[in-house]
Amino acid sequence: MRVLFAGTPQVAVASLDQLVNDGFDVVAVLTREDAPIGRKRVMTPSPVAARAAELGIEIIHANRIDEVTQERIAALSADIAAIVAYGGLVPEKALGIPRLGWVNLHFSLLPAWRGAAPVQHSIMSGDDVTGAVTFQLEKGLDTGPVFGTLTEAIDPADTAGELLGRLAVSGSVLLSQTLSGLDTGALRGIPQQGEGSYAHKLTLVDGKIDWNAPALAIRRKINGTTPDPGAWTELEGQRFKIGPLLPATDVDGLAPGQVEITAGKQPRVVVGTGSHGVELVQVQPPGKKMMNAADWARGILASGTVEKVKFA
């Protein structure tokens, strides 16, 4: 079976590896163009492009599937296109180029959380279970018939990065099984049932912490935006990135955003919310790397300004 693989970020690499290891003839990889990374803005290939180069697979770099890119795809004579987090729309004219169309591995239980950030929204909304599906790509946004499904429990401490990491591995097996079933003709898609929900791409604004919200909602927001785009708050007009929190149900009476630091060998950093306190584990001051909250607290204690610490 000749397969065109479309994907860009690290989460898609496991699927590329799985298809190659399972003996599919991956004739080319479609991925987004090199992008500037880091403070020095070094032009860097996508994780999928880097892996394809290691495997000796032809790479098609394209941020959009225009007519020229469609001609290159057509020349491959692929039986099917497998797409995992490519990061761009597949135009209607391109959907029919492979003989069996395009099969998408999507990290939600469709029709829940159609769109670009399903795992992040699932965590922030407090879902207990998520999963992954393979479905036929069509004109609508993640609306096509479903071929296969797997489920994954969400632990209250899961970050989006951790959960995506697990789904990337289990989903790669599901994708391989789906292509095998379509190759033999044994698999048929099932139309989606029920109301859909939309998971828009997260931006920096989505990571802003509202300390007036209940502690559980704040923890979910931070987990859902970790590692990207990151959760943050402000202190004296400067932006501080905040890592996942621990509950501090024994702490009451702090105003939302008010920071309480206990003195001692291992300071404890607690912040007030709209319900009970939460304990900081990691904090990233502006211009610095993420650090242990206790180490940050020691600096505050040494400066003698602890009574002024309140997040906005």
Secondary structure, 3 states (H helix, E strand, C coil): CEEEEEECCHHHHHHHHHHHHCCCEEEEEEECCCEEECCCCEEECCHHHHHHHHHCCCEEECCCCCHHHHHHHHHHCCCEEEEECCCCCCCHHHHCCCCCCEEEEECCCCCCCEECCHHHHHHHCCCCEEEEEEEECCCCCCCCCEEEEEEEECCCCCCHHHHHHHHHHHHHHHHHHHHHHHHHCCCCCECCCCCCCEECCCCHHHHECCCCCCHHHHHHHHHHCCCCCCEEEEECCEEEEECCCEEECCCCCCCECEEEECCCCCCCEEEECCCCEEECCEEECCCCCCEEHHHHHHHHHHHCCHHHCECC
